[in-house]
Amino acid sequence: MSHLPSDDPHPGDARACAAIEQVIVPRVSDLGGFEVRRALPSIGRKTIGPFVFFDQMGPSEFLLGQGLDVRPHPHIGLSTVTYLFDGAIRHRDSLGVVKDITPGALNLMTAGRGVVHSERTSPEARQAETRRLFGIQLWAALPAALEETDPAFIHHTEAELPRILGEGKRVRLIMGSAYGEESPVQFPHPALYAEALLAPGAILPLDDEYPERAIYIVSGEIDIAGDVFRPGQLLVFKPSDRI
């Protein structure tokens, strides 16, 4: 019998939960007082489904008169998917669209052959009593046949996105279909994207309809097969397992 020294798996380690293929801890960047945590792409994992970038924005709180200032910049060949938990962002693009996104709503910008946009805190929000910002922005790849499609922008309000309530769960279905509901958001790749809030002891099943699946923990902690995982971790599940 041979022996190679190694540490035993511990709770939260990817080896300690057979259903989890990889645990990704995002790298953090400070953009002048505004923190961004990027989980995708990462070592060993470039994409999950159509999503090629995963950025947590904030949580940040700005001083009076200050805010987010992402200057005009181009995108091509993909879509940006923006969803907020707190605060507001004013989107402005070369299509002539000016739209504020607030918590629970969705901005879907399809760049296609090319679009320029900026993301800023509006002048009104800079003077508000509360000047926080917290959210997730995903970049989703378009199929090769649609990479040169016309650019477009779609906004869905909080009221338009389905909510699934009951048994200690509150799920907002942002993209795709799950739990008997279907999001109105149209995207050429099959994709499931949802925000889930769970009461202590509540259970949220995750079936195997989508071959590539992951959960990002925004706050609190979750238990998977007896292992506890905490905020700032992207848990990538093995294909075909029902969790």
Phi, psi and omega per residue, in radians:
M1 nan 2.272 3.092
S2 -1.790 2.786 -3.097
H3 -2.446 2.185 3.032
L4 -1.948 2.147 -3.095
P5 -1.122 2.355 3.082
S6 -2.793 2.744 3.115
D7 -1.369 2.544 3.043
D8 -1.205 2.605 3.039
P9 -1.030 2.559 3.114
H10 -2.223 2.776 -3.132
P11 -0.935 2.283 -3.099
G12 1.714 -0.290 3.092
D13 -1.356 2.436 -3.124
A14 -1.001 -0.545 -3.125
R15 -1.257 -0.303 -3.054
A16 -1.467 -0.173 -3.138
C17 -2.265 1.959 -3.021
A18 -1.126 -0.379 -3.107
A19 -1.390 -0.265 -3.031
I20 -1.773 2.240 -3.134
E21 -1.512 -0.617 -3.088
Q22 -2.744 2.499 3.001
V23 -1.976 2.080 -3.094
I24 -1.903 2.204 3.028
V25 -1.794 2.056 -3.053
P26 -1.088 2.636 2.983
R27 -1.516 2.531 -3.002
V28 -1.863 2.368 3.047
S29 -2.187 2.398 3.086
D30 -1.797 1.968 -3.122
L31 -1.734 1.066 3.097
G32 1.187 0.960 3.126
G33 1.591 -0.009 3.109
F34 -2.177 2.097 -3.016
E35 -1.675 2.342 3.077
V36 -2.177 2.297 3.086
R37 -1.943 2.056 -3.105
R38 -1.804 2.041 3.141
A39 -1.682 -0.507 3.076
L40 -2.259 2.456 -0.084
P41 -1.284 2.758 -3.128
S42 -2.461 2.919 3.109
I43 -1.058 2.149 3.136
G44 1.476 -0.058 -3.117
R45 -2.671 1.817 -3.123
K46 -1.580 -0.584 -3.079
T47 -2.493 2.788 2.906
I48 -2.329 1.972 -2.996
G49 1.042 -2.353 3.122
P50 -1.448 -0.094 -3.000
F51 -1.455 2.161 -3.074
V52 -1.912 -0.363 3.034
F53 -2.294 2.477 3.079
F54 -2.385 1.965 -3.109
D55 -2.150 2.203 2.933
Q56 -1.575 2.170 -3.131
M57 -1.775 2.024 -3.110
G58 1.408 -2.794 0.153
P59 -1.286 2.402 3.137
S60 -2.342 2.673 3.043
E61 -2.258 2.205 -3.047
F62 -1.682 2.652 3.016
L63 -1.230 2.804 3.132
L64 -0.974 2.251 3.127
G65 1.556 -0.181 -3.138
Q66 -1.819 2.995 -3.138
G67 3.072 -2.931 3.116
L68 -1.317 2.382 3.098
D69 -2.443 1.408 3.020
V70 -1.624 1.892 -3.028
R71 -1.194 2.860 -3.138
P72 -0.943 2.295 -3.130
H73 -2.631 2.694 -3.057
P74 -1.570 2.710 2.950
H75 -2.326 2.574 3.016
I76 -2.469 2.606 2.918
G77 1.211 0.224 -3.122
L78 -2.660 -3.113 3.066
S79 -2.193 2.526 3.004
T80 -1.821 2.395 -3.093
V81 -2.121 1.925 -3.032
T82 -2.004 2.247 -3.122
Y83 -2.443 2.303 -3.062
L84 -1.978 2.552 2.967
F85 -1.716 -0.477 -3.073
D86 -2.695 2.588 3.070
G87 1.507 -2.823 -3.110
A88 -2.701 2.608 3.060
I89 -2.280 2.369 3.048
R90 -1.687 2.021 3.089
H91 -1.586 2.333 3.065
R92 -2.422 2.301 -3.073
D93 -2.399 3.049 -3.078
S94 -1.301 -0.092 3.012
L95 -1.431 -0.143 -3.091
G96 1.644 0.119 -3.126
V97 -1.432 2.313 2.978
V98 -2.250 2.012 -3.031
K99 -2.564 2.311 3.041
D100 -1.553 2.347 3.018
I101 -1.882 2.359 -3.138
T102 -2.177 2.958 -3.064
P103 -0.957 2.367 3.108
G104 1.565 -0.181 3.106
A105 -1.720 3.036 -3.097
L106 -2.338 2.333 2.922
N107 -1.896 2.176 3.076
L108 -2.132 1.892 3.118
M109 -1.899 2.056 3.089
T110 -1.692 2.021 -3.061
A111 -1.328 -0.719 -3.115
G112 0.987 -2.239 -3.086
R113 -1.307 -0.144 3.023
G114 2.578 2.360 3.065
V115 -2.643 2.651 3.077
V116 -2.036 2.357 3.105
H117 -2.558 2.814 3.032
S118 -2.193 2.740 3.115
E119 -2.333 2.021 -3.036
R120 -2.428 2.816 2.908
T121 -1.423 2.250 -3.083
S122 -1.169 2.747 3.083
P123 -0.969 -0.657 -3.140
E124 -1.150 -0.754 -3.117
A125 -1.174 -0.503 3.131
R126 -1.173 -0.392 -3.130
Q127 -1.764 0.018 -3.106
A128 -1.254 2.789 3.135
E129 -1.109 -0.677 3.105
T130 -1.942 2.181 -3.069
R131 -2.227 1.114 -3.131
R132 -1.818 2.809 3.059
L133 -2.586 2.271 -3.099
F134 -2.730 2.182 3.135
G135 -3.055 -3.054 3.139
I136 -2.206 2.369 2.967
Q137 -2.161 2.201 3.075
L138 -1.901 2.570 2.940
W139 -1.927 2.243 -3.097
A140 -2.031 2.276 3.127
A141 -1.266 2.492 3.043
L142 -1.593 2.644 3.006
P143 -0.991 2.606 -3.080
A144 -0.935 -0.632 -3.106
A145 -1.204 -0.294 -3.085
L146 -1.947 0.095 -3.099
E147 -1.109 -0.443 3.139
E148 -1.834 0.361 3.136
T149 -1.224 2.908 3.104
D150 -1.127 2.430 3.077
P151 -1.162 2.650 -3.110
A152 -2.700 2.762 3.083
F153 -2.361 2.317 3.120
I154 -2.285 2.365 3.073
H155 -2.092 2.269 3.037
H156 -2.025 2.220 -3.131
T157 -1.268 2.909 3.094
E158 -0.984 -0.689 -3.092
A159 -1.202 -0.407 -3.093
E160 -1.413 -0.359 -3.089
L161 -1.564 2.217 -3.061
P162 -1.057 2.577 3.043
R163 -2.135 2.379 3.084
I164 -1.959 2.093 -3.053
L165 -2.117 2.575 3.028
G166 2.332 2.670 3.098
E167 0.963 0.691 3.091
G168 1.361 0.222 -3.105
K169 -2.068 2.470 2.941
R170 -2.293 1.917 -3.084
V171 -2.049 2.203 3.017
R172 -1.824 2.073 -3.083
L173 -1.516 1.894 -3.058
I174 -1.538 -0.838 3.098
M175 -2.411 2.600 3.049
G176 1.492 -2.878 -3.126
S177 -2.296 2.479 3.133
A178 -2.970 2.662 3.047
Y179 0.939 0.619 3.076
G180 1.412 0.115 3.138
E181 -2.150 2.825 3.127
E182 -2.393 2.301 3.131
S183 -1.299 2.551 3.075
P184 -1.337 -0.115 -3.079
V185 -1.246 2.167 -3.132
Q186 -1.692 2.240 3.102
F187 -2.552 2.452 -3.009
P188 -1.230 -0.359 3.052
H189 -1.696 2.430 2.982
P190 -1.077 2.215 -3.106
A191 -2.697 2.433 3.051
L192 -1.952 2.232 3.108
Y193 -2.484 2.140 -3.058
A194 -2.591 2.654 2.977
E195 -1.812 2.222 -3.112
A196 -2.144 2.231 3.029
L197 -1.987 2.168 -3.063
L198 -2.064 2.347 2.999
A199 -1.304 2.762 3.102
P200 -0.940 2.250 3.122
G201 1.544 -0.155 -3.136
A202 -1.276 2.650 -3.106
I203 -2.089 2.321 3.106
L204 -2.106 1.866 3.129
P205 -1.273 2.587 3.108
L206 -2.271 1.803 -3.044
D207 -1.420 -3.069 -3.018
D208 -1.821 0.409 -3.122
E209 -1.101 -0.638 3.106
Y210 -1.759 2.190 -3.042
P211 -1.178 -0.544 3.123
E212 -1.970 2.098 -3.031
R213 -2.407 2.567 3.106
A214 -2.682 2.728 3.041
I215 -2.192 2.315 3.034
Y216 -1.910 2.222 -3.094
I217 -1.578 2.007 -3.113
V218 -1.494 -0.776 3.131
S219 -2.680 2.833 -3.122
G220 1.313 -2.731 3.111
E221 -2.572 2.728 3.133
I222 -2.274 2.698 3.136
D223 -1.969 2.167 3.081
I224 -2.184 1.976 3.123
A225 0.928 0.630 3.077
G226 1.588 -0.098 3.103
D227 -1.806 2.429 -3.080
V228 -1.784 2.328 3.133
F229 -2.175 2.557 -2.967
R230 -2.136 3.060 -3.035
P231 -0.997 2.632 3.107
G232 1.415 0.415 3.091
Q233 -2.189 2.316 3.024
L234 -1.774 1.990 -3.089
L235 -1.717 2.038 -3.129
V236 -1.759 2.151 -3.053
F237 -1.617 2.692 3.066
K238 -1.218 2.555 3.101
P239 -1.104 2.595 2.978
S240 1.301 -0.086 3.084
D241 -1.495 2.374 3.037
R242 -1.630 2.106 -2.999
I243 -1.700 nan nan
